[in-house]
Amino acid sequence: MSEIQQGLLITAIGMGLVFAVIIFLWGLMALMMRVTSGKREVVTSPEAPESPLVPQMQDVERGRRAAAAAVAVAMALEDASIRRSHSVREEAEGTLNPWQAAHRTRQMERNTRG
C-alpha cells in the first residue's frame, strides 16, 4: 500500500468516525428529549366557577405592561437624544475619533495617488 493510499484510508476512517459520533450524539439527544420532556396534562374541573378577581387581575396586568412599555419608550427616546447631542457636539467641535481619522487619512492617500 502506497503512502497516498494509506493517507486516504486514515482520512476516510477519521471522517467516518467523526460523522458516526455526530449521528450517535444526535440520536442520544433525541432520546433524551423524548424521555425528559413528558407532556404533563393539566386537569381542570369544568364546574369551577370563574372568580371575580381574574378580570381585575387582568386589568392590573394590562396597566403594568402599559407602564413598562411607556418607561421603555421613554428610555429609548432619551438614549437617542443623548446620542444625537454627542454626535452634534463632535461635529461642531470638529474632533474625530481615531477610527474616523485613520479612515479619512487612508481616503486622502488614495485620492492623492490617483
Contacts in CASP RR format, 6 or more apart in sequence:
PFRMAT RR
TARGET T0000
AUTHOR 0000-0000-0000
METHOD contacts of the structure
MODEL  1
MSEIQQGLLITAIGMGLVFAVIIFLWGLMALMMRVTSGKREVVTSPEAPE
SPLVPQMQDVERGRRAAAAAVAVAMALEDASIRRSHSVREEAEGTLNPWQ
AAHRTRQMERNTRG
1 9 0 8 1.000
90 96 0 8 1.000
90 97 0 8 1.000
96 104 0 8 1.000
END
